Amino acid sequence: MSNYTRMSPPASPTSSSFSNGDPAQGKQETRLTATAKRQKYLRRLLKFKQMDFEYAIWQMIYLFVSPQKVYRNFQYRKYTKDQWARDDPAFLVLLSFWLVVSSIGFSFTLGIHFSGFLKLILWVVFVDCIGVGVVIATFFWFLSNKYMIQAPPRGQDVEWGYAFDVHLNAFYPLLMILHLFQLAFLGLINGESYFGLLFGNTLWLVALTYYIYITFLGYSALPYLKNTRNLLFPCIAIILVYVLSLIFNWNFSKGLCYFYKFRVM
């Protein structure tokens, strides 16, 4: 019991209704259709007082320190609330906050005007994070349900909301590395030295491979999926592109800066 206490996140007020009763009864009370779960999630987007930001911060920290513990708590949510996906949008709200902060840094560094800064925020939040996330989550949701469910399926499937949460979990470290940490070194990375190219592209290698690793952990946490290790294969392609970039002097960070400037023209 003491080991579980050390690795557990802050207590969430949204789960208090299960602490004094039977978990099985809680499951029955909260078993909702996918549409009902989505509507409940969206209704809470602007109700900040009902969001558990302490728990969301804990998740963000442990996505770097020990991401397995984050998915262990997803399993606990399945046990208590009969769903894998988050029912609290606090993580998405905090992620959007960091996107805004990093966009301010990019706008200042690249000399983007105020209206361009507003356009950049809309792009990175609603297209790069949420829009691309919807596409990626839908792809993995279809892939896992079609080809990775263990036979016989026994009525189990991968929730689309969980697939989207896996993307958000994987996107957060990528954001921290490429949108915040990298900002302090853009002068070096976008310069003419080969070391800047090496350093910048190595950051991309770390961020993208960690995105794939977090995604792999997310789907391997589901006990009814098979062949989840195949999700690590894209790392081979990323390493190959990384090596080619060093040979042919492809500067990914410089390309990202040009792309952001082009977006807000």
PEGIZI-V245164 format. One record per pair of residues at least 12 apart in sequence whose C-alpha atoms are under 6 Angstrom apart, sorted by the first residue. I is the first residue (numbers start at 1). J is the second residue. D is the distance in Angstrom with one decimal. If there is no record, write none. Layout:
BEGIN
i,j,d
I,J,D
I,J,D
END
This chain:
BEGIN
i,j,d
10,55,5.6
23,80,5.5
27,81,5.1
27,82,5.3
30,81,6.0
41,87,5.7
45,89,5.9
51,90,5.3
53,90,5.6
56,91,5.0
84,162,5.8
85,161,5.2
85,162,4.1
100,121,6.0
102,179,5.6
102,180,5.7
116,264,4.9
137,163,4.9
137,164,4.9
141,160,5.8
141,163,5.9
148,225,5.2
148,226,5.2
149,224,6.0
149,225,4.7
150,224,5.6
150,225,5.6
150,226,5.9
166,215,5.9
166,218,5.7
170,211,4.6
170,214,5.2
174,207,4.8
190,254,5.5
197,251,5.8
209,235,5.8
216,231,5.7
END
